[in-house]
Amino acid sequence: MSIFKTKYKIFSFIIILTFGFFSCEEEAPTEVYKTEPGAPAPKINSIEPSDSIYSFVTGIRIAGENFSTLTDPVMGNRVYFNSQLGSILSVSSTQIIVLPPDLSGDSIRIKIISPPSIPIAEFYPLKVYATVDKIEQFNPLESVTAIDLDSEGNLYGFVTEGLSGKIYKVTNDGIKTEYGTAPFPSASDMKFGPEDYLYVQQSNNERIHRISPGGGAASIFVTLPNTADNMRFYDFDENQNLFAAGTRTGIFVINHQSGNARRVNDDYRNHDIKSIKIYNDYVYVAATYNGTNASFPAEGIWRSQIISTEGDLSIPEVVFDFADASIQASSLISVPLTFSSAGDIFVGTDKENSILIIHSDGNYEFLYPGFIEPTSLQIVWNNGKFIYQNRTDRGGVFKIYADRFGAPYYGRQ
């Protein structure tokens, strides 16, 4: 054999390998099952829903023909989203219900392999939204210590800048602008209140600041008479009372117009309160307990009923013991609470699955296990089906599709 022929064969072999490699881009992996050339080809007729599909959450109904009815992972159907497998929930010869994998994009291609048929059914394009989506407007160098949203869904973040702080506004279309300033570097809480004032809390401080509607410099709204009454967290009720609390301070109620403040319940003087939330005429707190009441857990959630329009409270009752879910609140800066419209309590934690859901019957579960990282510094519901999570240690701010509505927030007009 001549050298020319040998080189020619080697060159041709390389071309074949190269062509084969590029022609297989985004194709589904080679299957190991036995095919039947005469088997009817699978066909996709329609996909529902056609929009508002979220990764690993939204069940997609694929209607069609000639799908395998087997549930075997090899001999049954395989549904690929680009090159990633979806999770099949149910199958029939004319329908497949599937969850998309953890991917997002405007032009996802669906491919269905349905043994023993050789042809592949395809659908293109499909738009899939990210269920957990990072807000890129806050960069990794920015320390965001508190977040909130206004009634239009715009996001606000308190960012440390030297010995002071700046509040940035991120609109729904992603435009980031400076909204306000604060004479302290870190905020433990931030909430919109009546008449669109933005209340900003310097951590462990007896002064509560607020920013006027439209933005600007934060000014002192109220100073509590005792410098030991250091506030950290607050929330508004439907009567527009501001309930504030901190470490062994008890709970204060503050009139949003006059600024008059009074302690309404001494029963919380032995609680290190990690967050406070109003729901359905009750004040809920996440806290650690350092008192002598043997019926109280060391760490958990308590509540007191609001029994007057002025904000008077009933005695505390235990809602949930954090030990049941292996949560150690004492090691956390905050344990944020929020509520779904159905009354489920959502709790931000430092667990591997960061958001705990406590149901009204006391049972609990985690939101999207394996997909939401710790640690949750704040979790805030918008007016729709999204929770915004602020993570500690410059972990970023994330928009999470919760697939349910949040309860009303009375400070957001």
C-alpha positions as CSV (number, residue, x, y, z in Angstrom):
1,M,0.0,0.0,0.0
2,S,1.4,3.4,-0.9
3,I,2.0,6.1,1.6
4,F,-0.5,8.4,-0.3
5,K,-3.3,5.8,0.1
6,T,-2.5,5.3,3.8
7,K,-2.6,9.1,4.4
8,Y,-5.8,9.4,2.4
9,K,-7.6,6.7,4.5
10,I,-6.4,8.3,7.7
11,F,-7.6,11.8,6.5
12,S,-11.0,10.4,5.4
13,F,-11.4,8.7,8.8
14,I,-10.7,12.0,10.6
15,I,-13.3,13.8,8.4
16,I,-15.9,11.1,9.2
17,L,-15.3,11.3,12.9
18,T,-15.4,15.1,12.8
19,F,-18.6,15.2,10.8
20,G,-20.2,12.6,13.1
21,F,-19.2,14.6,16.2
22,F,-20.7,17.9,15.0
23,S,-23.8,16.4,13.4
24,C,-24.7,14.9,16.8
25,E,-24.7,18.2,18.7
26,E,-27.8,18.4,21.1
27,E,-29.0,15.0,19.9
28,A,-30.3,12.6,22.6
29,P,-27.9,10.0,23.9
30,T,-27.6,6.6,22.0
31,E,-30.2,4.2,23.3
32,V,-29.6,0.6,24.4
33,Y,-33.1,-0.8,23.8
34,K,-34.1,-2.9,20.8
35,T,-35.8,-0.9,18.0
36,E,-38.4,-2.0,15.6
37,P,-38.3,-0.3,12.2
38,G,-42.0,-0.9,11.6
39,A,-43.2,0.6,14.9
40,P,-45.5,3.7,14.5
41,A,-43.6,6.9,15.1
42,P,-44.4,9.0,18.1
43,K,-46.0,12.4,17.4
44,I,-46.5,15.6,19.4
45,N,-49.8,17.3,18.7
46,S,-49.9,20.0,21.4
47,I,-48.2,21.1,24.7
48,E,-49.9,22.7,27.7
49,P,-49.4,25.2,29.1
50,S,-48.0,27.0,26.2
51,D,-46.4,29.7,28.4
52,S,-45.6,30.3,32.0
53,I,-43.5,27.1,32.3
54,Y,-41.0,27.1,35.1
55,S,-38.0,24.7,35.4
56,F,-38.6,21.6,37.6
57,V,-41.9,22.9,38.9
58,T,-44.5,23.2,36.1
59,G,-46.1,20.0,34.9
60,I,-46.2,19.9,31.1
61,R,-49.0,18.0,29.4
62,I,-47.7,16.6,26.0
63,A,-50.6,15.4,23.9
64,G,-49.8,13.2,20.9
65,E,-49.8,9.7,19.4
66,N,-47.9,6.4,19.7
67,F,-46.2,7.0,23.0
68,S,-45.0,4.0,24.9
69,T,-47.2,3.0,27.9
70,L,-44.3,1.4,29.8
71,T,-42.8,3.1,32.8
72,D,-39.5,1.3,32.6
73,P,-36.6,3.8,32.6
74,V,-35.1,2.1,29.5
75,M,-38.0,0.7,27.6
76,G,-40.4,3.6,28.4
77,N,-40.5,7.1,27.0
78,R,-37.7,9.6,27.5
79,V,-38.4,13.3,27.2
80,Y,-35.4,15.5,26.6
81,F,-35.3,19.3,27.0
82,N,-32.3,20.1,24.7
83,S,-29.9,17.4,26.1
84,Q,-31.3,17.2,29.6
85,L,-33.9,14.6,30.7
86,G,-37.3,15.7,32.1
87,S,-39.0,13.8,35.0
88,I,-42.0,11.9,33.7
89,L,-45.0,11.9,36.1
90,S,-47.5,9.8,34.1
91,V,-47.8,8.3,30.6
92,S,-50.4,6.9,28.3
93,S,-50.3,6.2,24.5
94,T,-51.6,9.7,23.8
95,Q,-50.3,11.8,26.7
96,I,-47.2,12.4,28.8
97,I,-47.0,14.6,31.9
98,V,-43.4,15.7,32.5
99,L,-41.5,18.2,34.7
100,P,-38.7,20.1,32.9
101,P,-35.2,19.8,34.3
102,D,-33.3,22.7,35.9
103,L,-32.8,24.8,32.8
104,S,-34.2,27.9,31.2
105,G,-34.3,29.6,27.8
106,D,-36.4,31.0,25.0
107,S,-35.8,28.3,22.5
108,I,-35.8,24.9,24.2
109,R,-36.2,21.9,22.0
110,I,-38.3,18.9,23.2
111,K,-37.4,15.4,21.9
112,I,-39.4,12.3,22.8
113,I,-37.9,8.8,22.4
114,S,-40.6,6.3,22.5
115,P,-39.4,2.6,22.2
116,P,-39.6,0.5,20.2
117,S,-40.1,3.2,17.5
118,I,-37.0,4.6,15.8
119,P,-38.2,8.1,14.8
120,I,-38.0,10.9,17.5
121,A,-40.9,13.3,18.1
122,E,-39.8,16.9,18.4
123,F,-41.3,20.3,19.5
124,Y,-39.6,23.6,19.0
125,P,-39.4,26.3,20.4
126,L,-40.5,26.1,24.0
127,K,-39.9,28.9,26.5
128,V,-38.9,27.8,30.0
129,Y,-38.4,30.3,32.9
130,A,-35.9,29.8,35.7
131,T,-37.6,28.9,39.0
132,V,-34.7,30.2,41.0
133,D,-33.3,33.3,39.2
134,K,-30.5,35.5,40.5
135,I,-30.9,39.2,40.4
136,E,-27.8,40.2,38.5
137,Q,-28.2,43.9,39.2
138,F,-26.6,43.3,42.6
139,N,-23.0,42.2,42.0
140,P,-21.0,39.9,44.2
141,L,-19.0,42.8,45.7
142,E,-22.1,44.4,47.1
143,S,-23.2,43.5,50.6
144,V,-27.0,43.6,50.5
145,T,-28.2,43.6,54.1
146,A,-32.0,44.1,53.6
147,I,-34.6,44.0,50.8
148,D,-38.2,44.9,50.2
149,L,-40.6,45.5,47.3
150,D,-43.1,48.2,46.6
151,S,-46.7,47.9,45.5
152,E,-45.6,47.8,41.8
153,G,-43.2,45.0,42.3
154,N,-40.0,47.0,42.2
155,L,-37.1,45.6,44.3
156,Y,-35.2,47.7,46.8
157,G,-31.9,46.6,48.4
158,F,-29.9,48.2,51.2
159,V,-26.2,48.1,50.3
160,T,-23.2,48.8,52.6
161,E,-20.9,51.5,51.3
162,G,-18.2,52.3,53.8
163,L,-19.7,53.7,57.0
164,S,-23.0,54.5,55.4
165,G,-25.6,52.8,53.3
166,K,-27.4,53.3,50.0
167,I,-30.7,52.0,48.9
168,Y,-31.0,50.9,45.3
169,K,-34.2,50.4,43.3
170,V,-34.4,47.7,40.6
171,T,-37.4,48.1,38.4
172,N,-39.3,45.2,36.8
173,D,-37.5,45.8,33.5
174,G,-34.1,45.6,35.3
175,I,-33.1,49.3,35.6
176,K,-31.1,49.9,38.8
177,T,-31.0,53.4,40.3
178,E,-30.1,55.0,43.6
179,Y,-33.2,55.5,45.7
180,G,-31.9,56.7,49.1
181,T,-29.1,57.0,51.6
182,A,-28.8,56.1,55.3
183,P,-26.3,57.3,57.9
184,F,-25.4,53.8,59.0
185,P,-23.7,50.9,57.1
186,S,-26.1,48.0,57.7
187,A,-29.9,47.5,58.0
188,S,-31.5,44.5,59.8
189,D,-34.9,45.2,58.2
190,M,-36.5,47.4,55.6
191,K,-40.3,47.7,55.0
192,F,-42.6,49.9,53.0
193,G,-45.3,51.5,55.1
194,P,-48.4,53.6,54.7
195,E,-48.2,56.5,52.3
196,D,-45.1,54.9,50.6
197,Y,-42.6,55.7,53.3
198,L,-39.7,53.3,53.3
199,Y,-38.8,52.3,56.9
200,V,-35.1,51.3,57.4
201,Q,-33.8,49.8,60.6
202,Q,-30.3,50.1,61.8
203,S,-29.6,46.8,63.5
204,N,-29.7,46.8,67.4
205,N,-30.6,50.5,67.7
206,E,-33.3,52.4,69.5
207,R,-33.9,54.7,66.5
208,I,-36.1,53.9,63.5
209,H,-35.4,55.7,60.3
210,R,-37.6,56.2,57.2
211,I,-37.3,57.6,53.7
212,S,-40.0,59.9,52.3
213,P,-42.0,58.8,49.2
214,G,-39.9,59.1,46.1
215,G,-36.6,58.6,47.8
216,G,-33.8,60.6,49.4
217,A,-32.0,60.6,52.7
218,A,-33.3,58.6,55.6
219,S,-34.3,60.6,58.7
220,I,-35.1,59.6,62.2
221,F,-38.8,58.7,62.6
222,V,-38.9,57.7,66.2
223,T,-36.4,57.2,69.1
224,L,-37.4,54.8,71.9
225,P,-36.9,56.3,75.4
226,N,-34.6,53.5,76.6
227,T,-31.3,53.1,74.8
228,A,-31.5,49.4,75.7
229,D,-34.6,48.9,73.6
230,N,-32.7,48.0,70.5
231,M,-35.0,47.3,67.5
232,R,-34.1,44.9,64.7
233,F,-37.3,43.8,62.9
234,Y,-40.8,45.2,62.3
235,D,-44.1,44.8,60.4
236,F,-47.4,46.7,59.8
237,D,-50.9,45.5,60.7
238,E,-54.1,46.4,58.9
239,N,-54.7,49.3,61.2
240,Q,-51.3,50.7,60.1
241,N,-49.7,50.1,63.5
242,L,-46.0,49.3,63.3
243,F,-44.9,46.4,65.5
244,A,-41.2,46.4,66.3
245,A,-39.0,44.1,68.4
246,G,-35.5,43.0,69.0
247,T,-33.4,41.2,71.6
248,R,-35.3,41.0,74.9
249,T,-37.1,44.2,74.3
250,G,-40.6,42.9,74.3
251,I,-42.8,44.1,71.4
252,F,-43.5,47.8,70.8
253,V,-46.4,49.3,68.8
254,I,-45.8,52.6,67.1
255,N,-48.3,54.9,65.5
256,H,-47.1,55.6,61.9
257,Q,-48.4,59.2,62.0
258,S,-47.5,60.5,65.4
259,G,-44.5,58.2,66.1
260,N,-45.9,57.5,69.6
261,A,-44.4,54.2,70.8
262,R,-45.3,51.9,73.7
263,R,-44.4,48.4,74.8
264,V,-47.5,46.2,74.4
265,N,-46.4,42.9,75.8
266,D,-43.8,42.2,78.5
267,D,-44.2,38.4,77.9
268,Y,-41.6,38.7,75.1
269,R,-38.9,40.3,77.3
270,N,-37.2,36.9,77.5
271,H,-37.2,36.3,73.7
272,D,-34.4,37.1,71.3
273,I,-36.7,37.9,68.4
274,K,-35.2,37.0,65.0
275,S,-38.2,38.3,62.9
276,I,-41.8,39.5,63.2
277,K,-44.7,39.1,60.8
278,I,-48.4,40.0,60.9
279,Y,-51.0,37.5,59.6
280,N,-54.7,37.3,60.1
281,D,-54.8,39.5,63.2
282,Y,-51.9,37.8,64.9
283,V,-48.3,38.9,65.5
284,Y,-45.9,36.0,64.8
285,V,-42.3,36.0,66.0
286,A,-39.4,33.7,65.3
287,A,-37.2,33.7,68.4
288,T,-35.0,32.0,70.9
289,Y,-36.3,31.8,74.5
290,N,-34.2,32.4,77.6
291,G,-37.0,32.5,80.3
292,T,-38.3,30.0,82.9
293,N,-41.6,28.9,81.2
294,A,-41.1,25.2,80.9
295,S,-43.8,24.9,78.3
296,F,-41.9,27.1,75.9
297,P,-39.3,25.6,73.5
298,A,-35.8,26.9,73.4
299,E,-36.2,28.1,69.8
300,G,-39.4,28.4,67.7
301,I,-42.3,30.5,66.5
302,W,-44.8,32.2,68.9
303,R,-47.9,34.3,68.2
304,S,-50.1,36.7,70.0
305,Q,-53.5,37.9,68.8
306,I,-54.0,41.6,68.1
307,I,-57.0,42.4,70.4
308,S,-57.5,46.1,69.8
309,T,-57.1,48.7,67.0
310,E,-54.3,50.3,69.1
311,G,-52.3,47.1,68.9
312,D,-52.7,45.5,72.3
313,L,-51.7,41.8,72.3
314,S,-52.8,38.6,74.0
315,I,-50.4,36.3,75.8
316,P,-47.9,34.3,73.6
317,E,-48.8,30.8,72.4
318,V,-46.3,28.4,70.8
319,V,-46.8,27.7,67.1
320,F,-43.8,25.6,66.2
321,D,-40.8,24.2,67.9
322,F,-37.7,24.6,65.7
323,A,-36.2,21.4,67.2
324,D,-38.8,19.4,65.3
325,A,-37.1,20.5,62.0
326,S,-33.5,20.6,63.4
327,I,-33.3,24.4,63.0
328,Q,-30.8,26.2,65.3
329,A,-32.1,29.7,65.4
330,S,-29.6,30.8,68.0
331,S,-26.8,30.7,65.5
332,L,-28.6,32.9,62.9
333,I,-28.8,36.6,62.5
334,S,-32.4,36.4,61.4
335,V,-35.0,33.7,60.9
336,P,-37.4,35.5,58.4
337,L,-41.1,34.6,58.3
338,T,-43.7,35.1,55.6
339,F,-47.1,33.6,54.8
340,S,-48.8,32.2,51.8
341,S,-52.4,33.2,51.1
342,A,-53.4,29.8,52.4
343,G,-51.8,30.4,55.8
344,D,-48.7,28.3,55.4
345,I,-45.7,29.8,57.2
346,F,-42.5,30.1,55.1
347,V,-39.3,30.2,57.2
348,G,-35.9,31.2,55.9
349,T,-33.1,29.0,57.4
350,D,-29.5,28.0,57.1
351,K,-30.4,24.4,56.1
352,E,-29.3,22.9,52.9
353,N,-32.9,23.2,51.8
354,S,-33.2,26.8,52.8
355,I,-36.9,27.6,53.0
356,L,-39.1,25.6,55.4
357,I,-42.9,25.5,54.9
358,I,-45.0,24.9,58.0
359,H,-48.6,23.9,57.4
360,S,-51.5,24.7,59.7
361,D,-51.7,21.1,60.9
362,G,-48.1,21.3,62.2
363,N,-46.6,19.2,59.4
364,Y,-43.7,20.7,57.5
365,E,-41.8,20.3,54.3
366,F,-39.1,22.2,52.4
367,L,-39.6,24.3,49.3
368,Y,-37.9,22.7,46.2
369,P,-35.4,20.5,48.1
370,G,-32.0,20.6,46.5
371,F,-32.6,23.8,44.5
372,I,-32.6,26.7,47.1
373,E,-29.3,27.3,48.8
374,P,-28.8,28.8,52.3
375,T,-28.7,31.1,54.2
376,S,-31.9,33.1,53.9
377,L,-31.4,36.6,55.5
378,Q,-34.8,37.8,54.3
379,I,-37.6,36.3,52.3
380,V,-40.2,38.7,50.9
381,W,-43.3,37.9,48.8
382,N,-44.3,40.2,46.0
383,N,-47.9,40.8,45.0
384,G,-47.9,37.7,42.8
385,K,-46.4,34.2,43.1
386,F,-42.7,35.1,43.7
387,I,-40.6,35.1,46.8
388,Y,-37.4,37.2,46.9
389,Q,-34.6,35.6,48.9
390,N,-31.6,37.6,50.2
391,R,-28.7,35.4,51.1
392,T,-26.1,36.1,53.7
393,D,-22.4,36.8,53.1
394,R,-22.9,38.4,49.7
395,G,-24.7,35.3,48.5
396,G,-27.0,37.3,46.3
397,V,-30.6,38.2,45.8
398,F,-32.8,35.6,44.1
399,K,-36.3,35.7,42.6
400,I,-38.1,32.3,43.3
401,Y,-41.3,31.2,41.6
402,A,-43.3,29.8,44.6
403,D,-46.3,28.6,42.5
404,R,-48.7,30.2,45.0
405,F,-49.7,33.6,46.2
406,G,-48.5,35.3,49.3
407,A,-50.7,36.7,52.1
408,P,-51.5,40.5,52.0
409,Y,-48.8,42.8,53.4
410,Y,-50.6,45.7,55.0
411,G,-47.7,48.2,54.8
412,R,-47.6,47.9,51.0
413,Q,-50.3,50.2,49.6
